[in-house]
Structure formats: structure tokens, C-alpha cells
């Protein structure tokens, strides 16, 4: 059983805007983009009301899902990798596995400090299976609340073991939404609207540059939010008063970083699953995931951490990039990470990856999930 809180996103029929991936610009439409403008996309418009997770899915929630979906610990659906363990990866290992544990308890949070951090080893198929477990689960309670101008819904759900069908029929590699009501992985437009579209008209064409503040398009990273500073042994944010704030690696500053206090510092800085020498490891793996929500800076709809911390999957299918494997299913991601600079938090930072890239999930510990809700969930209804 888990509890999730969503932010309500209204203003149906809001206008889309034009962006060129990773270019520091925004256009009223692609027809207004400079010529030639290769790859211009219209994004952000959504013509219905929906909800999106206020926070990223946490390690504690993911462990509850693992023990529900795989009570015998056989991992037939490849929901876990050994590189996620604290023994193989002391700094980033979030979840431990015990073959001898009793049924329904094979998976555990590696250290208590990880429970409220974003789950960081997701691929799209893992995200879809988590959503299917929610979709097929039993809605125990539903409560509306307000916080100033923001509106939230808190759900308590008894998770289901059924992960292969529900909102996503995973017998199909290119699965799309099978129902018009229920839990979902947000689409790219749903994600972008929740992060950047300001219904009060702030920003440029009513869109912010960052999920934390309007910023200024075209100024590079000058108006980026402040970077978080983390408690070195717990990952809690220690500078929440320094708003606006996000967990990312600002230029010329240390990345937000921590390692569980139970781990010896030398192990934290040297032990890794890839055999990297300490120098290469220190260069490639700097930023850590911070406690969800503690940065405290809200998007125009009241979500937290859509900028920085973990990059997040959407269910939007896209064409393979030039030179990419067109035989695989590629999906969009968004949000930036604690290990990279501010540009990954831009509105235009519409990344893409194969939905089941094993190299990515094994080596990139900043891959997160944020759930969404479409339609109106009622008791006795999925």
C-alpha cells in the first residue's frame, strides 16, 4: 500500500509553444522560428484537465511495489539490477535484495536515508509496470486539499501484482494508453504544461524557462535557480531558504552530493560497479539525488522537483534520432539531473532514449518516475 499526492492541472486548451530541442529560445509557433529551424516542436498544449505527481516516486514507494509485484524474488520482469545494491554501489545503491528473505520481503531500502529519495534506476517499462500496479490496485482513500492557489489530491492505493496490462498493455512494445481514466505515466505535453505553463500569464508566451522560475530565454544559465546544498550523510537539503532552488550541478560550484553515513568515505568515493579508477569515477559521478520536495520551489501548478534531481520518463513515443536504432521504441524524458548543469532544466530540454536501454539504467542513477492521473478516479473504479 502506498500514498501518492497529485497536483491538479487545469486551464484546458492552453496554447502550445514552439521549441527547438536544447536551444535557449521559445517561439509563439514553429512558423515564427528562425529559418531554417530544424526539429522545431510544438509542446505544452493540453486540452483536458489532469493531475500529475506533486513529487517523484520515492525509493520507499518503489520497494513497496517490488515486494508486491515480485513477492518470491524471482524478478521475471527485470525490475531490479544488482548494481542498485549498496554493496555494489555504495554511493548510489538504493535497494538491497535478499534471496533468503520471506515472501514479499526480498527487497529493502538500502539505508533509511534512501526511503524519501527519488527512485533512480527506472526505464519506461519499469515506470509503466508501476503505473499498471496502481491502475489495477484498490483505491482505499482519496482526499482533496488546497495550499494557497494550488490544488492537490492524495490517494492511498493497495498495489496490485498485475503489471503486464492495465493502462499499458505491455505485450505490445509500443504500448500507449489503453483507457481514458486512471493512473498514467505523463505525456510530454502533460509534463511540460505542469512544469512550465503559467496560467496567470507569467514568463514568455505564458511559459517559464525553468520549472522553478520564469527565467529569461536567451540568457544561457544566468537566471537559473540556485543549486541545492545537501547534508553530506543524509541527502537532506540544507539551504531551502535560498529560493528559487533545484538539485543540479551549477557551473563553477560543487554538485549537490551525499553518501549514507553508514558507508566508509573511501568506499563512497572509490567503489563502483564498473571498475572505474577513483579519478574517472569522481569526474563522472558527482551529483546525488536529494530528499523529494525539500528544495521547496514550486512549478506554476504546485509540483516540486520537476527541475533537477532525477530526469523523468514520459509515455510519448518519438522517432529515433539520426544514427539511432530505429528498430527500438524511443520515448521522451524531461527534467534535468543533479549531476548536470542548468540547461537540462530548460523548457526545450526534450531528451529521448530507448524505453528499455539496459546500459542507461545500469550506469545512470538519476532516472526517475512521476505518475499522472487522467479522468476522475472513483471508489470501485480503476
LOPA-905493 format. One line per field, with one value per residue (C-alpha): residue number from 0; residue in three letters; x, y, z. Coordinates in nm, 3 decimals. Layout:
pos: [NUM/...];
code: [ALA/...];
u: [X/...];
v: [Y/...];
w: [Z/...];
***
This chain:
pos: [0/1/2/3/4/5/6/7/8/9/10/11/12/13/14/15/16/17/18/19/20/21/22/23/24/25/26/27/28/29/30/31/32/33/34/35/36/37/38/39/40/41/42/43/44/45/46/47/48/49/50/51/52/53/54/55/56/57/58/59/60/61/62/63/64/65/66/67/68/69/70/71/72/73/74/75/76/77/78/79/80/81/82/83/84/85/86/87/88/89/90/91/92/93/94/95/96/97/98/99/100/101/102/103/104/105/106/107/108/109/110/111/112/113/114/115/116/117/118/119/120/121/122/123/124/125/126/127/128/129/130/131/132/133/134/135/136/137/138/139/140/141/142/143/144/145/146/147/148/149/150/151/152/153/154/155/156/157/158/159/160/161/162/163/164/165/166/167/168/169/170/171/172/173/174/175/176/177/178/179/180/181/182/183/184/185/186/187/188/189/190/191/192/193/194/195/196/197/198/199/200/201/202/203/204/205/206/207/208/209/210/211/212/213/214/215/216/217/218/219/220/221/222/223/224/225/226/227/228/229/230/231/232/233/234/235/236/237/238/239/240/241/242/243/244/245/246/247/248/249/250/251/252/253/254/255/256/257/258/259/260/261/262/263/264/265/266/267/268/269/270/271/272/273/274/275/276/277/278/279/280/281/282/283/284/285/286/287/288/289/290/291/292/293/294/295/296/297/298/299/300/301/302/303/304/305/306/307/308/309/310/311/312/313/314/315/316/317/318/319/320/321/322/323/324/325/326/327/328/329/330/331/332/333/334/335/336/337/338/339/340/341/342/343/344/345/346/347/348/349/350/351/352/353/354/355/356/357/358/359/360/361/362/363/364/365/366/367/368/369/370/371/372/373/374/375/376/377/378/379/380/381];
code: [UNK/UNK/UNK/UNK/UNK/UNK/UNK/UNK/UNK/UNK/UNK/UNK/UNK/UNK/UNK/UNK/UNK/UNK/UNK/UNK/UNK/UNK/UNK/UNK/UNK/UNK/UNK/UNK/UNK/UNK/UNK/UNK/UNK/UNK/UNK/UNK/UNK/UNK/UNK/UNK/UNK/UNK/UNK/UNK/UNK/UNK/UNK/UNK/UNK/UNK/UNK/UNK/UNK/UNK/UNK/UNK/UNK/UNK/UNK/UNK/UNK/UNK/UNK/UNK/UNK/UNK/UNK/UNK/UNK/UNK/UNK/UNK/UNK/UNK/UNK/UNK/UNK/UNK/UNK/UNK/UNK/UNK/UNK/UNK/UNK/UNK/UNK/UNK/UNK/UNK/UNK/UNK/UNK/UNK/UNK/UNK/UNK/UNK/UNK/UNK/UNK/UNK/UNK/UNK/UNK/UNK/UNK/UNK/UNK/UNK/UNK/UNK/UNK/UNK/UNK/UNK/UNK/UNK/UNK/UNK/UNK/UNK/UNK/UNK/UNK/UNK/UNK/UNK/UNK/UNK/UNK/UNK/UNK/UNK/UNK/UNK/UNK/UNK/UNK/UNK/UNK/UNK/UNK/UNK/UNK/UNK/UNK/UNK/UNK/UNK/UNK/UNK/UNK/UNK/UNK/UNK/UNK/UNK/UNK/UNK/UNK/UNK/UNK/UNK/UNK/UNK/UNK/UNK/UNK/UNK/UNK/UNK/UNK/UNK/UNK/UNK/UNK/UNK/UNK/UNK/UNK/UNK/UNK/UNK/UNK/UNK/UNK/UNK/UNK/UNK/UNK/UNK/UNK/UNK/UNK/UNK/UNK/UNK/UNK/UNK/UNK/UNK/UNK/UNK/UNK/UNK/UNK/UNK/UNK/UNK/UNK/UNK/UNK/UNK/UNK/UNK/UNK/UNK/UNK/UNK/UNK/UNK/UNK/UNK/UNK/UNK/UNK/UNK/UNK/UNK/UNK/UNK/UNK/UNK/UNK/UNK/UNK/UNK/UNK/UNK/UNK/UNK/UNK/UNK/UNK/UNK/UNK/UNK/UNK/UNK/UNK/UNK/UNK/UNK/UNK/UNK/UNK/UNK/UNK/UNK/UNK/UNK/UNK/UNK/UNK/UNK/UNK/UNK/UNK/UNK/UNK/UNK/UNK/UNK/UNK/UNK/UNK/UNK/UNK/UNK/UNK/UNK/UNK/UNK/UNK/UNK/UNK/UNK/UNK/UNK/UNK/UNK/UNK/UNK/UNK/UNK/UNK/UNK/UNK/UNK/UNK/UNK/UNK/UNK/UNK/UNK/UNK/UNK/UNK/UNK/UNK/UNK/UNK/UNK/UNK/UNK/UNK/UNK/UNK/UNK/UNK/UNK/UNK/UNK/UNK/UNK/UNK/UNK/UNK/UNK/UNK/UNK/UNK/UNK/UNK/UNK/UNK/UNK/UNK/UNK/UNK/UNK/UNK/UNK/UNK/UNK/UNK/UNK/UNK/UNK/UNK/UNK/UNK/UNK/UNK/UNK/UNK/UNK/UNK/UNK/UNK/UNK/UNK/UNK/UNK/UNK/UNK/UNK/UNK/UNK/UNK/UNK/UNK/UNK/UNK/UNK/UNK/UNK/UNK/UNK/UNK/UNK];
u: [0.000/0.132/0.014/0.069/-0.027/-0.102/-0.130/-0.438/-0.359/-0.639/-0.666/-0.766/-0.694/-0.387/-0.169/0.135/0.468/0.749/1.089/1.397/1.543/1.806/1.809/1.773/1.469/1.090/0.858/0.490/0.476/0.722/0.626/0.788/1.112/1.421/1.457/1.575/1.476/1.533/1.339/1.107/0.836/0.508/0.478/0.282/-0.076/-0.324/-0.700/-0.823/-0.782/-0.549/-0.327/0.046/0.253/0.349/0.671/0.880/0.820/1.040/1.263/1.028/0.733/0.931/1.036/0.670/0.594/0.881/0.766/0.409/0.486/0.765/0.686/0.902/1.204/1.245/1.239/1.083/1.005/1.355/1.251/1.584/1.958/2.239/2.403/2.120/2.255/2.457/2.733/2.798/2.749/2.790/2.718/2.418/2.287/1.929/1.783/1.914/1.794/1.792/1.723/1.660/1.402/1.042/0.796/0.704/1.017/1.304/1.363/1.452/1.561/1.940/1.964/1.682/1.807/1.716/1.346/1.246/1.479/1.360/1.389/1.677/1.703/1.384/1.334/0.998/0.888/0.951/0.754/0.465/0.458/0.446/0.154/-0.024/0.010/-0.156/-0.421/-0.513/-0.489/-0.761/-0.831/-0.855/-0.888/-0.898/-0.869/-0.869/-0.666/-0.555/-0.233/-0.285/-0.362/-0.251/-0.494/-0.396/-0.543/-0.396/-0.461/-0.395/-0.381/-0.335/-0.099/-0.177/0.053/-0.083/0.179/0.154/-0.177/-0.393/-0.322/-0.043/-0.077/0.287/0.251/0.297/0.643/0.495/0.222/0.010/-0.271/-0.546/-0.802/-0.927/-0.925/-0.670/-0.306/-0.059/0.300/0.257/0.285/0.547/0.282/0.129/0.472/0.573/0.247/0.270/0.631/0.632/0.288/0.184/-0.196/-0.151/0.045/0.394/0.711/0.723/0.403/0.289/0.576/0.864/1.217/1.266/1.012/1.123/1.110/1.031/1.397/1.493/1.509/1.836/2.046/2.204/2.208/2.216/1.862/1.880/1.762/2.012/2.167/2.085/2.337/2.290/2.364/2.666/2.534/2.155/2.091/1.854/1.850/2.016/1.962/1.587/1.563/1.775/1.486/1.435/1.618/1.686/1.921/2.159/2.530/2.578/2.880/3.184/3.022/3.026/2.745/2.489/2.628/2.591/2.666/2.492/2.663/2.682/2.928/3.300/3.410/3.676/3.415/3.182/3.448/3.604/3.378/3.166/3.023/3.224/3.581/3.642/3.954/3.889/3.975/3.742/3.470/3.493/3.465/3.167/2.962/2.931/2.567/2.336/1.958/1.816/1.516/1.199/1.030/1.288/1.412/1.072/1.034/0.703/0.612/0.316/0.087/0.250/0.472/0.817/1.148/1.041/1.363/1.673/1.711/1.611/1.518/1.171/1.012/0.709/0.499/0.541/0.686/0.922/1.129/1.483/1.749/1.978/2.200/1.982/1.836/1.503/1.402/1.362/1.087/1.213/1.036/1.079/1.226/1.240/1.359/1.736/1.951/2.162/2.474/2.432/2.406/2.103/2.043/1.886/1.608/1.518/1.175/1.349/1.542/1.328/1.555/1.489/1.608/1.508/1.244/1.445/1.811/1.994/2.320/2.135/1.963/2.281/2.508/2.284/2.147/1.928/1.638/1.310/0.933/0.647/0.296/-0.011/-0.388/-0.637/-1.011/-1.172/-1.076/-1.365/-1.402/-1.477/-1.334/-0.983];
v: [0.000/0.344/0.704/0.946/1.312/1.473/1.837/1.933/2.094/2.299/2.564/2.309/2.423/2.628/2.729/2.530/2.698/2.621/2.497/2.356/2.080/2.219/2.565/2.856/3.004/2.990/3.074/3.157/2.886/2.700/2.934/3.212/3.019/3.130/2.974/2.711/2.573/2.201/1.991/2.261/2.107/2.245/2.149/2.212/2.234/2.001/2.027/1.847/1.863/1.610/1.550/1.494/1.372/1.650/1.456/1.194/0.827/0.752/0.456/0.360/0.350/0.154/-0.106/-0.149/-0.209/-0.457/-0.667/-0.662/-0.735/-0.987/-1.144/-1.453/-1.251/-1.417/-1.089/-1.229/-0.875/-0.736/-0.478/-0.482/-0.490/-0.586/-0.250/-0.093/-0.252/-0.071/-0.333/-0.295/0.082/0.239/0.597/0.531/0.189/0.246/-0.103/-0.433/-0.781/-1.087/-1.426/-1.581/-1.328/-1.434/-1.395/-1.032/-0.903/-0.979/-0.612/-0.347/0.016/0.005/0.266/0.464/0.786/0.647/0.596/0.953/0.999/0.955/0.605/0.645/0.332/0.347/0.271/0.331/-0.031/-0.019/0.305/0.152/-0.156/0.064/0.255/-0.069/-0.184/0.140/0.115/-0.241/-0.171/-0.091/0.274/0.292/0.667/0.991/1.335/1.682/1.965/2.319/2.504/2.863/2.864/2.505/2.213/1.857/1.508/1.245/0.880/0.572/0.262/-0.106/-0.208/-0.497/-0.777/-0.734/-0.534/-0.651/-0.497/-0.216/0.136/-0.007/-0.341/-0.447/-0.736/-0.453/-0.292/0.039/0.039/0.352/0.433/0.173/0.364/0.721/0.722/0.608/0.632/0.704/0.794/1.160/1.251/1.500/1.773/1.694/1.702/2.028/2.205/2.112/2.229/2.545/2.677/2.971/3.021/3.374/3.475/3.499/3.416/3.434/3.347/3.220/2.968/2.965/2.871/2.661/2.465/2.680/3.036/3.226/3.292/3.472/3.289/3.359/3.440/3.098/2.997/3.347/3.328/2.962/2.867/2.836/2.489/2.286/2.214/1.873/1.730/1.508/1.198/1.223/1.399/1.647/1.998/2.247/2.574/2.568/2.940/3.021/3.029/2.951/2.623/2.298/2.000/2.038/2.098/2.471/2.586/2.651/2.506/2.160/1.928/1.853/1.535/1.300/0.941/0.741/0.791/0.413/0.393/0.448/0.761/0.571/0.322/0.602/0.770/0.463/0.154/0.134/-0.146/-0.052/-0.074/0.297/0.433/0.693/0.988/0.890/0.794/1.130/1.311/1.119/1.068/1.383/1.478/1.291/1.269/1.487/1.427/1.478/1.813/1.971/2.218/2.374/2.564/2.501/2.499/2.709/2.421/2.335/2.041/2.000/1.884/1.890/2.087/1.890/1.584/1.299/1.317/1.168/0.944/1.039/0.795/0.997/0.788/0.968/0.885/0.759/1.030/1.037/0.732/0.580/0.230/0.277/-0.077/0.018/0.221/0.564/0.782/1.136/1.231/1.566/1.739/1.764/1.585/1.665/1.564/1.807/2.180/2.408/2.367/2.027/2.204/2.431/2.404/2.299/2.009/1.734/1.431/1.085/0.731/0.376/0.270/-0.035/0.068/-0.160/0.035/0.354/0.202/0.031/0.334/0.638/0.653/0.961/0.806/0.883/0.843/1.085/0.948/1.118/1.074/1.125/1.124/1.107/0.816/0.698/0.420/0.090/0.223/0.190];
w: [0.000/-0.090/-0.073/-0.361/-0.391/-0.726/-0.830/-1.032/-1.367/-1.522/-1.797/-2.064/-2.417/-2.325/-2.621/-2.724/-2.796/-3.035/-2.921/-3.087/-2.867/-2.630/-2.793/-2.549/-2.718/-2.734/-3.023/-3.041/-3.306/-3.526/-3.809/-3.602/-3.554/-3.750/-4.093/-4.130/-3.790/-3.791/-3.546/-3.412/-3.192/-3.065/-2.698/-2.380/-2.503/-2.327/-2.389/-2.076/-1.702/-1.543/-1.241/-1.206/-0.912/-0.676/-0.613/-0.786/-0.699/-0.399/-0.322/-0.039/-0.280/-0.536/-0.278/-0.179/-0.546/-0.589/-0.294/-0.427/-0.791/-0.721/-0.382/-0.449/-0.558/-0.897/-1.096/-1.414/-1.535/-1.480/-1.220/-1.037/-1.111/-0.873/-0.943/-0.739/-0.421/-0.156/-0.167/-0.540/-0.548/-0.202/-0.310/-0.534/-0.426/-0.314/-0.280/-0.145/-0.236/-0.011/-0.169/0.174/0.296/0.344/0.060/-0.001/0.173/-0.067/-0.144/0.113/0.122/0.142/0.420/0.587/0.424/0.081/0.156/0.068/-0.231/-0.591/-0.731/-0.976/-1.192/-1.397/-1.761/-1.926/-1.892/-1.517/-1.498/-1.695/-1.473/-1.163/-1.314/-1.407/-1.047/-0.937/-1.208/-1.111/-0.739/-0.486/-0.412/-0.034/0.012/-0.188/-0.030/-0.187/-0.033/-0.113/-0.041/-0.141/-0.512/-0.560/-0.554/-0.465/-0.441/-0.209/-0.294/-0.083/-0.302/-0.232/-0.510/-0.746/-0.857/-1.211/-1.401/-1.762/-1.853/-1.729/-1.853/-2.070/-2.249/-2.233/-2.475/-2.727/-2.723/-2.841/-2.576/-2.546/-2.306/-2.319/-2.111/-2.074/-1.695/-1.440/-1.343/-1.624/-1.700/-1.802/-2.168/-2.278/-2.314/-1.974/-1.813/-1.982/-1.904/-1.535/-1.518/-1.729/-1.828/-1.611/-1.620/-1.486/-1.795/-1.644/-1.833/-2.214/-2.401/-2.055/-2.031/-1.784/-1.887/-1.572/-1.363/-1.069/-1.207/-1.528/-1.614/-1.932/-2.264/-2.441/-2.134/-2.102/-1.735/-1.582/-1.441/-1.338/-0.989/-0.707/-0.659/-0.350/-0.076/0.085/0.425/0.341/0.521/0.476/0.144/0.308/0.159/0.396/0.207/0.140/0.223/-0.084/-0.331/-0.617/-0.574/-0.758/-0.732/-1.025/-1.085/-1.126/-1.323/-1.105/-0.793/-0.633/-0.735/-0.462/-0.310/-0.015/0.083/0.357/0.691/0.733/0.439/0.481/0.288/0.096/-0.027/-0.123/-0.335/-0.497/-0.506/-0.822/-1.039/-1.348/-1.224/-1.286/-1.121/-0.847/-1.069/-1.353/-1.105/-0.927/-1.259/-1.397/-1.080/-0.872/-0.815/-0.575/-0.551/-0.274/-0.048/-0.254/-0.215/0.014/-0.248/-0.188/-0.517/-0.691/-1.057/-1.178/-1.072/-0.740/-0.830/-0.677/-0.828/-1.191/-1.230/-1.130/-0.906/-1.143/-1.510/-1.561/-1.821/-2.027/-2.229/-2.551/-2.833/-3.070/-3.374/-3.321/-3.355/-3.656/-3.626/-3.353/-3.365/-3.541/-3.453/-3.087/-2.920/-2.816/-2.559/-2.434/-2.095/-1.920/-1.605/-1.567/-1.308/-1.005/-1.199/-1.487/-1.546/-1.571/-1.944/-1.881/-1.689/-1.981/-2.139/-2.460/-2.298/-2.450/-2.427/-2.566/-2.501/-2.595/-2.346/-2.236/-2.269/-2.020/-2.041/-1.945/-1.641/-1.520/-1.545/-1.496/-1.138/-1.197/-1.394/-1.222/-1.242/-1.180/-1.212/-1.356/-1.342/-1.625/-1.580/-1.238/-1.015/-0.802/-0.549/-0.714/-1.042/-1.177];
***
